[in-house]
Amino acid sequence: MPKARLVLAAVLLVLLSSLALAQFRGGGGGRRGARIQQNLDVSKTDFVFARWQYASGNAWSHDYPDAEQHINQIMSEATGVNVDKLSYKIVAIEDEEIFKYPFGYISEPGQMRLTEKEIKNFREYVDRGGFVMLDDFDNARQWQVMKENMELVFPDRPIVHLKGDHNVLRTFYTIDALYVKSPYDVGAPAEFWGISGDDGTLQVIICFNNDIGDYWEWIDRPEYELRPSAEALRLGVNFVLYAMTH
């Protein structure tokens, strides 16, 4: 990361949260179009970022692995969570291994067509207390695809537009609003939607008309504005801490 942007990012996070953030050490070599490789050096830490792999194509890999490395690095330096840069893994939704990790991340749910096994595992995962983040999709067609999948997993639970206050905004950082504008123009405002359990606990966060993982991936580059980049990092940390405490 260029030194000036590094300093500004750290200062902004401190000002926004009143919490000190140590120097961010960007890294990772994977960019869009790079070969998809499993991380074979998963750190033995309390938290592992599980990227969910669905069987219908490879859009699930967008922003991998830089997004994981960068959000993990921020968490390792800003929180007390035992995590480091290499605490991430690709996990197939149809594999029983998903139940080992409290947080699951799905990229491009608008390209996803869940199989019967994936539907079963997804539902069992959240029923056991897991938390899933759906990210990186936009437009009416992709929304409809996502909605059809979620209705198969949760025929008994609505998708609710999350507006205003929610305790996910206070899990670690105190954030004024559940909003980060999209890093690129998608022709409509960014929105957050959610699916909750019977007790009101948020189980699925849906980042529509947005790409939070893109902000994570490119935090070490100057292409994107600094303030929404910092907000995306803060929200990511809160989502993970929420998954680990609810």
N, C-alpha and C positions, 0 to 999 in steps of 0.2 A: 504494500500500500504506500503511495506517496506520503512523505512525512507530514506535509501540511494537512492532508485529508485525515490522516491518522489522528493528529492532534485535535482537529475540529470534531471528529466523531467522538473521541473520548470526552472532550469538554462538553459537547452537546448532551451526551448521555448523563453526565454528572449533573448538568443544569436541569435537565428534564426530570430526573429521578431523585436527586440529592444523595446519590450513592456513588462512591468512587469507582471508576472503571480503570483497571490496569491497562497497560499498553496492549493494543490488539495486534496479534501477530498473524496477519493474513497468510494464505498459502493455498496449497492444493493445485493440482494441475489440470483437473477435468473441466472442460468447457463444453458447451453444447456441440454435439457432433463427435465428441471423443468416444472411444471404445468403452462400452459398459463393462466394468470389472468389479467383482465382489471385493469388498475390503477384507483381506485375509489377515489383517493385523489389528483386529478389534481389541480395543483396550479393555482390561478387566476393571470396569468402573461401575458405580451404582446406576448410572444411566447410560443406555445405548439408544441412539436415534435409529428407529426402525423405519426404513423406507419400504412401503408395501409395493410389491410387484404383482400386477394383475396379468392374466394370461392373454388378454386381447390387445396385443401390440406392445410397443416399447416406449410409449409416451410417458409412462410412469417414471422414466429416468431423467426427465428434464431437470437441469440445474445440479445434477449429481456429478461428483461428490462435494463440490465446493460449498454448496449451501449447507450441507451437514457439517463440514469442517469449520465453517465460519460461525454458525450459530453455537456449535459446541464450544468453540474457543471463547466466545463471549460469555457463555454460561460458566465456564471454568474459572474465569477471571472476575466475574461480577457477582457470582452467587457462591453459596457454600456446597453446591452439588458436586459430588465426586464424578467428574466427567472430564474428558480431554478431547483434543482434536480428532482422534481416531476412534472415538466411541460411536460408531455408526455401522449399519449393516443393511443389506438388501434382504428382505424376507418375503417370500411368496405368500399371498393371502391364503392360498389353499393349504399351506404348511402349518402343522401344529406349533411350529416355532413362534408364530406371532404372539402366542399367549405368554411368552417370556418377557415381553416388553410392554410397559404401560402406555407408551405413546407410539402411534402409528401415523405415518405421513403418506398421503396419496397425491401425486402430481397428475394433472390433466384428467380429472374424473369425467370430463366431457368426452374422452376417448375410450372410456372403460365400459366393458360389458361383462358383468360378473357371472361366473359359472355357479352352478348349484352349490358346489363345495365352497366356493368363495363367499357366497351369500351366507351359508351356514356358519362359517368361521368368523365372518365379520360380526354377525349378530351375537354369537357366543362370546366373542372378544369384548364387546361393550357390556354385555350382561355380566361378565366377570369383573367389570370395573375399568376396562381400557378406554382410552381417549383417542379419537382419530381426527386428523386435520386434513381436509380436502382443499387443494390449492391449485392455482394456475389454470383457470378456464374462464371463458366469457362467451357471450352471445346466446340467443334464445335456443338454438339447436343444442349446444353443449349443456345448457341448463336442463333441457328436457331429458337428455341422456343421463345426467347425474340424478335427476329426480326419479326417473324410472328405476335406476339401480337402488336408490335409497328406499323407495317404496317396496322393493322386493326384500330388502334387509329389515325394514321397519314398517310393516304394513299397519302397525298399531300406533305409530308415533308421527306427528306432523313435523314438517320442516318450518321453522319459525324464523321470521326476519328479526335479527338481533339489533335493536335500536336503543340508544340511551345507555342506562347503567346496567352493568352485569358484574358479578364478583370476580369473573376472570380478569377484569381490569385492575384488580387489587391483589392478585396472588403474590406478586413480587414487586414489580414496579406499579406505581399508582398512575394510571393513564386516564385522561379526561374523557376520551370517546373511543368507541370500537370502530375506528376508521383509519385507513391508510389509503391514499389515492394510488391507483395503478401506476406501475413504473413506466407504462407506455399507453398510448391512446387506444382504448377499446370501444369508444363511442358511447359509453354509458358510465354512470358513477359506480365506484366500487361499493360492494355490499358484503355484509357478514350475515350468515344464516346459521342456524343450529338445530340439533336434535337432542332432546333431553330425556332422561329416564323418568320414571313415575315419581321420584322424589325431587325432581327439578334439577338434578345434577346434569350439567352439560356433558354430553357424550361425544358429539361430533360438531366440529366447527367447520363451516363452509365459507371459503374465501372466494366470492364470485366477482367477476369482472376485475380480477386482481391477480397478482403473482408475487406473493410474499417471499417465496423461495428465490425469486429472481433478485430481490433486494439482498437476501442473504448471500447469494452467489457472488454478486458484484460489489460487495461492500469494500473490497480492496481496490476498486477502480473508480475513476471520477465520472463515469457516464451518467449516474443517477444522482438526483438531488440528495443532499446530506440529511435534511430533516426527516423526510419520509423513510429514508434508509434506516435511520436511528429508531423511528417508530416501529418499523417492521421487526427490527431486532428485539425491541422491548416487548412487543406482542408475542413474538416467538418464545422468549424466555417465560413469559406469563403462561402461555399455553402449556409448555412442558411442565412447569411447576404445578399448574392446575391438575394436569394428568397424574402427577405423582402424589398429590395430596387430597384428591377427591375420589 
